[in-house]
Amino acid sequence: GVRAMIATALVQFQLSDPDPVKRADALDSISRDPGAALLAPLRALLVRTWVRDDERAGFAFTYEALPKERDFVLRVYPLLGIPLAFLYLGLQDEDPRLRGGIAALLAFAPVTYLPVLLSQVPGSRGHEARWILDTAPTTHEAIARGALKALYVRVLVPLYALIAVVACSIGEATSALQTIPISMLVCLYLLHAL
């Protein structure tokens, strides 16, 4: 319910709490990710149009595993959040030229973080899940391509949505509408090139 959604919103502060019970509760709230419900229509559309049949296993596995993979959450969310918070603080400046430049930099931040994200995508360290990937009736390349597409949908699309909201909230909607689509296309190109 509503309390679960509030707990999910506060999870970033609870992941570093010294109390192990609060950290465990924070990880549980990540599994109740309200973003999954918001992304469901986009996921269904992309599975039908963008994800090929041989990539669907890797896409589905990675899409479901990313928010539940504790190591991924603990490494990636702070890596994304801290620099983005500094950029957001820079957007508070009164000079409109500086704010426009920082808004553009903020829009391209996911492109610069793409290598970091790719290095953190788990194949799965646990033997309980690893055997699913090893025995899947598809190639490892198809699984990897599906995993990259899942990373884009599960992590980068919500990140771009958050950046758009932040840019619009400080009056940089025009800059966001100009730069975010280009940045998203650059990310897609880089994912395809890898």
ROVEX-61346 format. One record per residue: x, z, y of N, C-alpha, C in turn. Coordinates in nm, 3 decimals. Example, Ala and Ser with C-alpha at 12.3 -4.5 7.8 and 13.67 -1.06 7.14 Angstrom:
BEGIN
n.c1; n.c3; n.c2; ca.c1; ca.c3; ca.c2; c.c1; c.c3; c.c2
1.319; 0.780; -0.569; 1.230; 0.780; -0.450; 1.320; 0.780; -0.330
1.285; 0.708; -0.225; 1.367; 0.714; -0.106; 1.290; 0.787; 0.003
# end
This chain:
BEGIN
n.c1; n.c3; n.c2; ca.c1; ca.c3; ca.c2; c.c1; c.c3; c.c2
0.080; 0.000; -0.117; 0.000; 0.000; 0.000; 0.085; 0.000; 0.125
0.029; 0.053; 0.230; 0.095; 0.055; 0.360; 0.221; 0.141; 0.357
0.214; 0.253; 0.289; 0.333; 0.340; 0.281; 0.449; 0.270; 0.211
0.418; 0.194; 0.108; 0.523; 0.120; 0.037; 0.587; 0.016; 0.128
0.505; -0.049; 0.212; 0.560; -0.149; 0.305; 0.646; -0.082; 0.412
0.605; 0.034; 0.459; 0.686; 0.107; 0.556; 0.818; 0.151; 0.494
0.812; 0.198; 0.371; 0.935; 0.238; 0.300; 1.028; 0.118; 0.283
0.973; 0.001; 0.257; 1.055; -0.118; 0.243; 1.122; -0.152; 0.375
1.050; -0.136; 0.486; 1.108; -0.165; 0.617; 1.221; -0.069; 0.652
1.214; 0.053; 0.604; 1.315; 0.154; 0.635; 1.429; 0.158; 0.534
1.425; 0.070; 0.436; 1.521; 0.076; 0.326; 1.666; 0.062; 0.372
1.690; -0.015; 0.476; 1.829; -0.036; 0.520; 1.895; 0.094; 0.562
1.817; 0.189; 0.614; 1.874; 0.316; 0.656; 1.889; 0.413; 0.538
1.809; 0.393; 0.435; 1.811; 0.484; 0.322; 1.916; 0.446; 0.218
1.963; 0.322; 0.220; 2.062; 0.279; 0.122; 2.195; 0.352; 0.139
2.223; 0.399; 0.258; 2.350; 0.470; 0.281; 2.331; 0.621; 0.291
2.214; 0.669; 0.255; 2.187; 0.813; 0.261; 2.274; 0.887; 0.159
2.327; 1.003; 0.193; 2.410; 1.077; 0.097; 2.332; 1.131; -0.022
2.201; 1.144; -0.009; 2.117; 1.196; -0.117; 2.091; 1.085; -0.219
2.136; 1.101; -0.346; 2.118; 0.996; -0.446; 1.971; 0.967; -0.476
1.883; 1.065; -0.461; 1.740; 1.043; -0.486; 1.683; 0.948; -0.381
1.722; 0.967; -0.255; 1.674; 0.880; -0.148; 1.728; 0.738; -0.165
1.854; 0.726; -0.211; 1.910; 0.592; -0.235; 1.834; 0.524; -0.349
1.801; 0.598; -0.454; 1.725; 0.541; -0.565; 1.586; 0.499; -0.520
1.522; 0.581; -0.435; 1.391; 0.544; -0.382; 1.400; 0.418; -0.297
1.509; 0.405; -0.223; 1.528; 0.286; -0.140; 1.539; 0.161; -0.228
1.613; 0.171; -0.337; 1.625; 0.056; -0.427; 1.491; 0.024; -0.493
1.411; 0.127; -0.523; 1.277; 0.102; -0.578; 1.189; 0.029; -0.477
1.201; 0.066; -0.350; 1.116; 0.001; -0.250; 1.155; -0.145; -0.232
1.282; -0.178; -0.258; 1.323; -0.318; -0.250; 1.249; -0.401; -0.355
1.223; -0.342; -0.470; 1.151; -0.416; -0.574; 1.006; -0.442; -0.534
0.952; -0.365; -0.436; 0.818; -0.390; -0.387; 0.820; -0.480; -0.265
0.916; -0.565; -0.257; 0.943; -0.650; -0.142; 0.817; -0.723; -0.095
0.767; -0.693; 0.025; 0.650; -0.766; 0.075; 0.684; -0.911; 0.107
0.813; -0.941; 0.124; 0.854; -1.078; 0.149; 0.821; -1.170; 0.034
0.819; -1.117; -0.087; 0.787; -1.200; -0.204; 0.646; -1.257; -0.192
0.552; -1.176; -0.145; 0.415; -1.224; -0.128; 0.408; -1.327; -0.016
0.487; -1.306; 0.089; 0.487; -1.401; 0.200; 0.554; -1.533; 0.161
0.653; -1.525; 0.074; 0.726; -1.644; 0.032; 0.659; -1.718; -0.084
0.557; -1.659; -0.145; 0.494; -1.719; -0.263; 0.443; -1.862; -0.239
0.373; -1.890; -0.129; 0.329; -2.029; -0.108; 0.446; -2.126; -0.090
0.549; -2.084; -0.018; 0.666; -2.169; -0.001; 0.735; -2.192; -0.134
0.746; -2.086; -0.213; 0.809; -2.098; -0.345; 0.733; -2.199; -0.431
0.600; -2.187; -0.435; 0.520; -2.277; -0.517; 0.536; -2.422; -0.472
0.537; -2.444; -0.341; 0.554; -2.580; -0.289; 0.691; -2.636; -0.326
0.795; -2.556; -0.308; 0.930; -2.605; -0.335; 0.956; -2.626; -0.484
0.897; -2.543; -0.568; 0.913; -2.563; -0.712; 0.853; -2.697; -0.753
0.741; -2.733; -0.690; 0.678; -2.862; -0.723; 0.751; -2.981; -0.663
0.815; -2.963; -0.548; 0.870; -3.079; -0.477; 1.022; -3.086; -0.473
1.091; -2.972; -0.472; 1.235; -2.971; -0.447; 1.316; -2.932; -0.569
1.267; -2.839; -0.647; 1.341; -2.789; -0.763; 1.311; -2.880; -0.882
1.417; -2.938; -0.937; 1.399; -3.027; -1.052; 1.367; -2.946; -1.177
1.313; -3.013; -1.277; 1.272; -2.944; -1.400; 1.387; -2.869; -1.465
1.505; -2.931; -1.470; 1.617; -2.864; -1.536; 1.674; -2.749; -1.454
1.636; -2.738; -1.325; 1.685; -2.631; -1.239; 1.589; -2.512; -1.233
1.471; -2.528; -1.287; 1.367; -2.425; -1.269; 1.403; -2.292; -1.332
1.472; -2.293; -1.443; 1.511; -2.166; -1.506; 1.607; -2.088; -1.416
1.709; -2.156; -1.365; 1.804; -2.090; -1.275; 1.738; -2.045; -1.146
1.647; -2.129; -1.095; 1.576; -2.094; -0.972; 1.490; -1.969; -0.994
1.409; -1.969; -1.098; 1.317; -1.857; -1.122; 1.394; -1.728; -1.150
1.497; -1.738; -1.232; 1.575; -1.618; -1.266; 1.641; -1.558; -1.142
1.707; -1.643; -1.063; 1.777; -1.594; -0.945; 1.678; -1.546; -0.838
1.569; -1.618; -0.821; 1.469; -1.580; -0.721; 1.415; -1.440; -0.749
1.388; -1.412; -0.874; 1.335; -1.280; -0.910; 1.444; -1.173; -0.913
1.567; -1.212; -0.947; 1.674; -1.114; -0.965; 1.739; -1.069; -0.835
1.744; -1.157; -0.735; 1.819; -1.123; -0.613; 1.779; -0.991; -0.549
1.651; -0.966; -0.523; 1.619; -0.839; -0.457; 1.632; -0.718; -0.550
1.642; -0.742; -0.679; 1.650; -0.631; -0.775; 1.794; -0.602; -0.816
1.884; -0.691; -0.784; 2.025; -0.676; -0.821; 2.091; -0.579; -0.721
2.114; -0.458; -0.765; 2.160; -0.350; -0.678; 2.290; -0.386; -0.605
2.386; -0.440; -0.675; 2.514; -0.475; -0.613; 2.496; -0.578; -0.503
2.412; -0.677; -0.528; 2.387; -0.781; -0.427; 2.326; -0.721; -0.302
2.226; -0.636; -0.319; 2.158; -0.574; -0.204; 2.254; -0.486; -0.125
2.333; -0.407; -0.193; 2.423; -0.316; -0.124; 2.538; -0.387; -0.053
2.576; -0.505; -0.100; 2.685; -0.578; -0.035; 2.635; -0.673; 0.073
2.528; -0.746; 0.045; 2.488; -0.855; 0.134; 2.408; -0.807; 0.255
2.312; -0.719; 0.237; 2.229; -0.678; 0.350; 2.310; -0.617; 0.464
2.403; -0.526; 0.437; 2.486; -0.477; 0.548; 2.575; -0.586; 0.608
2.628; -0.676; 0.524; 2.710; -0.784; 0.575; 2.632; -0.873; 0.671
2.505; -0.892; 0.646; 2.421; -0.973; 0.735; 2.373; -0.893; 0.855
2.334; -0.770; 0.831; 2.269; -0.692; 0.935; 2.358; -0.647; 1.048
2.478; -0.604; 1.019; 2.564; -0.546; 1.123; 2.604; -0.650; 1.228
2.660; -0.766; 1.189; 2.694; -0.864; 1.293; 2.572; -0.918; 1.367
2.459; -0.935; 1.296; 2.339; -0.981; 1.363; 2.289; -0.879; 1.465
2.308; -0.752; 1.436; 2.270; -0.648; 1.531; 2.356; -0.656; 1.657
2.486; -0.683; 1.642; 2.571; -0.698; 1.759; 2.532; -0.821; 1.842
2.498; -0.929; 1.775; 2.451; -1.047; 1.849; 2.322; -1.016; 1.923
2.233; -0.943; 1.858; 2.107; -0.906; 1.922; 2.134; -0.821; 2.047
2.227; -0.729; 2.038; 2.261; -0.648; 2.154; 2.317; -0.735; 2.267
2.391; -0.839; 2.231; 2.441; -0.931; 2.332; 2.332; -1.011; 2.400
2.220; -1.026; 2.333; 2.107; -1.099; 2.391; 2.038; -1.022; 2.502
2.071; -0.897; 2.517; 2.007; -0.815; 2.620; 2.065; -0.842; 2.759
2.168; -0.926; 2.767; 2.232; -0.956; 2.895; 2.134; -1.027; 2.989
2.152; -1.009; 3.118; 2.063; -1.067; 3.218; 2.092; -1.214; 3.245
2.214; -1.259; 3.220; 2.253; -1.397; 3.248; 2.186; -1.490; 3.147
2.098; -1.582; 3.192; 2.026; -1.669; 3.097; 2.118; -1.766; 3.022
2.229; -1.809; 3.085; 2.321; -1.899; 3.015; 2.387; -1.828; 2.899
2.427; -1.703; 2.923; 2.490; -1.624; 2.817; 2.390; -1.597; 2.704
2.268; -1.563; 2.741; 2.165; -1.537; 2.638; 2.136; -1.662; 2.557
2.130; -1.778; 2.622; 2.107; -1.904; 2.549; 2.220; -1.933; 2.451
2.343; -1.908; 2.493; 2.458; -1.930; 2.405; 2.460; -1.834; 2.288
2.428; -1.709; 2.314; 2.424; -1.611; 2.206; 2.308; -1.640; 2.111
2.196; -1.687; 2.166; 2.083; -1.724; 2.080; 2.121; -1.839; 1.987
2.197; -1.936; 2.040; 2.244; -2.047; 1.956; 2.342; -1.996; 1.850
2.430; -1.907; 1.890; 2.525; -1.847; 1.795; 2.449; -1.770; 1.686
2.347; -1.698; 1.727; 2.265; -1.624; 1.632; 2.196; -1.720; 1.534
2.150; -1.835; 1.584; 2.084; -1.932; 1.497; 2.179; -1.990; 1.393
2.307; -2.001; 1.427; 2.403; -2.058; 1.333; 2.477; -1.952; 1.251
2.445; -1.826; 1.272; 2.508; -1.719; 1.195; 2.491; -1.736; 1.044
2.371; -1.775; 0.994; 2.359; -1.793; 0.848; 2.453; -1.900; 0.792
2.483; -2.003; 0.871; 2.576; -2.107; 0.824; 2.714; -2.046; 0.804
2.755; -1.960; 0.897; 2.887; -1.899; 0.885; 2.892; -1.797; 0.772
2.777; -1.740; 0.739; 2.772; -1.642; 0.630; 2.751; -1.705; 0.493
2.730; -1.834; 0.489; 2.703; -1.900; 0.360; 2.812; -1.875; 0.256
2.941; -1.887; 0.288; 3.042; -1.857; 0.186; 3.035; -1.713; 0.135
3.006; -1.620; 0.226; 2.994; -1.479; 0.185; 2.875; -1.463; 0.090
2.763; -1.524; 0.125; 2.644; -1.515; 0.039; 2.670; -1.576; -0.098
2.734; -1.692; -0.098; 2.759; -1.760; -0.226; 2.853; -1.679; -0.315
2.946; -1.609; -0.254; 3.037; -1.529; -0.336; 2.968; -1.406; -0.394
2.855; -1.367; -0.336; 2.786; -1.247; -0.380; 2.668; -1.275; -0.474
2.632; -1.402; -0.492; 2.518; -1.432; -0.579; 2.554; -1.394; -0.721
2.477; -1.306; -0.779; 2.511; -1.261; -0.914; 2.465; -1.359; -1.020
2.551; -1.383; -1.117; 2.506; -1.454; -1.236; 2.431; -1.354; -1.320
2.476; -1.242; -1.329; 2.426; -1.117; -1.383; 2.539; -1.055; -1.459
2.571; -0.933; -1.422; 2.680; -0.863; -1.489; 2.632; -0.794; -1.615
2.504; -0.765; -1.620; 2.451; -0.694; -1.736; 2.433; -0.787; -1.855
2.474; -0.740; -1.971; 2.462; -0.823; -2.091; 2.316; -0.845; -2.128
2.226; -0.756; -2.082; 2.084; -0.772; -2.114; 2.028; -0.899; -2.052
2.075; -0.935; -1.933; 2.024; -1.054; -1.865; 2.116; -1.174; -1.885
2.243; -1.152; -1.905; 2.338; -1.262; -1.914; 2.306; -1.355; -2.033
2.258; -1.300; -2.141; 2.232; -1.383; -2.259; 2.120; -1.483; -2.231
2.029; -1.450; -2.138; 1.923; -1.545; -2.103; 1.984; -1.671; -2.044
2.080; -1.654; -1.955; 2.144; -1.770; -1.894; 2.230; -1.846; -1.994
2.299; -1.773; -2.080; 2.388; -1.839; -2.176; 2.313; -1.919; -2.282
2.193; -1.877; -2.317; 2.118; -1.945; -2.423; 2.008; -2.036; -2.370
2.001; -2.051; -2.238; 1.896; -2.136; -2.180; 1.916; -2.281; -2.225
1.806; -2.352; -2.252; 1.817; -2.491; -2.301; 1.841; -2.590; -2.186
1.936; -2.559; -2.101; 1.973; -2.647; -1.991; 2.122; -2.626; -1.962
2.177; -2.710; -1.879; 2.320; -2.701; -1.851; 2.349; -2.589; -1.751
2.472; -2.543; -1.752; 2.513; -2.440; -1.657; 2.510; -2.494; -1.513
2.535; -2.625; -1.496; 2.529; -2.685; -1.362; 2.388; -2.682; -1.308
2.289; -2.710; -1.393; 2.149; -2.706; -1.349; 2.107; -2.564; -1.313
2.153; -2.468; -1.389; 2.123; -2.328; -1.358; 2.186; -2.291; -1.224
2.309; -2.334; -1.200; 2.377; -2.304; -1.074; 2.306; -2.369; -0.956
2.262; -2.494; -0.972; 2.189; -2.560; -0.863; 2.057; -2.489; -0.835
1.987; -2.448; -0.939; 1.863; -2.373; -0.920; 1.887; -2.240; -0.852
1.999; -2.175; -0.887; 2.033; -2.047; -0.824; 2.062; -2.064; -0.675
2.130; -2.173; -0.638; 2.157; -2.198; -0.496; 2.028; -2.222; -0.418
1.936; -2.294; -0.480; 1.808; -2.318; -0.414; 1.728; -2.189; -0.400
1.737; -2.103; -0.500; 1.669; -1.974; -0.491; 1.730; -1.888; -0.381
1.861; -1.892; -0.366; 1.928; -1.819; -0.259; 1.877; -1.867; -0.124
1.861; -1.997; -0.109; 1.812; -2.052; 0.017; 1.671; -2.001; 0.048
1.584; -2.007; -0.052; 1.445; -1.967; -0.030; 1.431; -1.816; -0.015
1.502; -1.740; -0.095; 1.485; -1.594; -0.100; 1.557; -1.521; 0.012
1.673; -1.572; 0.054; 1.754; -1.501; 0.153; 1.758; -1.575; 0.287
1.790; -1.704; 0.284; 1.813; -1.775; 0.410; 1.685; -1.806; 0.486
1.579; -1.846; 0.420; 1.454; -1.874; 0.492; 1.401; -1.749; 0.563
1.394; -1.632; 0.496; 1.351; -1.513; 0.571; 1.447; -1.476; 0.683
1.577; -1.499; 0.663; 1.674; -1.469; 0.768; 1.651; -1.558; 0.889
1.626; -1.686; 0.866; 1.596; -1.776; 0.978; 1.465; -1.736; 1.046
1.366; -1.693; 0.971; 1.240; -1.648; 1.031; 1.264; -1.525; 1.119
1.345; -1.433; 1.072; 1.379; -1.315; 1.151; 1.453; -1.353; 1.279
1.547; -1.445; 1.268; 1.621; -1.490; 1.386; 1.527; -1.558; 1.485
1.433; -1.637; 1.437; 1.336; -1.703; 1.526; 1.251; -1.600; 1.599
1.207; -1.497; 1.528; 1.127; -1.392; 1.591; 1.208; -1.319; 1.698
1.333; -1.288; 1.666; 1.419; -1.218; 1.764; 1.442; -1.306; 1.887
1.472; -1.434; 1.865; 1.497; -1.524; 1.978; 1.372; -1.539; 2.064
1.257; -1.551; 2.002; 1.132; -1.563; 2.078; 1.099; -1.434; 2.153
1.133; -1.321; 2.095; 1.100; -1.194; 2.158; 1.180; -1.169; 2.286
1.294; -1.234; 2.300; 1.373; -1.215; 2.421; 1.362; -1.336; 2.514
1.266; -1.424; 2.485; 1.241; -1.537; 2.574; 1.327; -1.659; 2.550
1.385; -1.671; 2.432; 1.470; -1.785; 2.398; 1.402; -1.874; 2.293
1.271; -1.892; 2.306; 1.197; -1.972; 2.208; 1.243; -2.117; 2.208
1.270; -2.173; 2.324; 1.314; -2.313; 2.333; 1.447; -2.331; 2.263
1.539; -2.241; 2.289; 1.669; -2.247; 2.224; 1.655; -2.234; 2.073
1.568; -2.143; 2.030; 1.547; -2.124; 1.886; 1.488; -2.248; 1.822
1.390; -2.310; 1.888; 1.328; -2.430; 1.832; 1.426; -2.548; 1.828
1.526; -2.546; 1.913; 1.625; -2.653; 1.912; 1.734; -2.630; 1.809
1.775; -2.506; 1.790; 1.893; -2.481; 1.706; 1.862; -2.440; 1.563
1.754; -2.366; 1.541; 1.728; -2.316; 1.405; 1.702; -2.429; 1.305
1.620; -2.531; 1.338; 1.605; -2.640; 1.239; 1.736; -2.711; 1.206
1.821; -2.730; 1.305; 1.951; -2.794; 1.280; 2.036; -2.705; 1.189
2.037; -2.576; 1.219; 2.113; -2.483; 1.136; 2.062; -2.480; 0.993
1.931; -2.484; 0.976; 1.874; -2.485; 0.840; 1.916; -2.611; 0.765
1.917; -2.724; 0.833; 1.959; -2.849; 0.769; 2.108; -2.846; 0.735
2.189; -2.788; 0.821; 2.333; -2.774; 0.792; 2.352; -2.688; 0.667
2.275; -2.576; 0.657; 2.283; -2.492; 0.538; 2.244; -2.569; 0.413
2.136; -2.646; 0.421; 2.094; -2.726; 0.305; 2.202; -2.827; 0.266
2.260; -2.892; 0.365; 2.365; -2.989; 0.336; 2.484; -2.922; 0.268
2.526; -2.807; 0.320; 2.639; -2.736; 0.262; 2.609; -2.689; 0.119
2.487; -2.642; 0.097; 2.450; -2.602; -0.040; 2.454; -2.723; -0.133
2.408; -2.838; -0.086; 2.409; -2.957; -0.169; 2.552; -3.006; -0.194
2.638; -2.994; -0.094; 2.777; -3.038; -0.108; 2.856; -2.949; -0.203
2.815; -2.823; -0.213; 2.888; -2.732; -0.301; 2.844; -2.759; -0.441
# end
